[in-house]
Amino acid sequence: MCGTAALERETQLVPDVHAFAGHIACDAASRSEIVVPLIRRGELLGVLDIDSPAQGRFTETDRAGIEALAREFLARLD
């Protein structure tokens, strides 16, 4: 999911990582994941990757909050 988020430059919200084609587990306990690309001035700096052992853990509300957090983080890099 990290690679997909970086390549597509879009947040990946995956309720079931085992249903995501090409998923590479970095934690065997992970069941769901959200990955937010960190883009500043058009440049991809990295991704914010959060895993959960609970399937379906992340919601659209979580997406909005985590993306806002990422924007605040990026704004403070200058």
Secondary structure by P-SEA (a helix, b strand, c coil): caaaaaaacbbbbbccccccccccccccccccbbbbbbcccccccccbbbbbcccccccaaaaaaaaaaaaaaaaacc
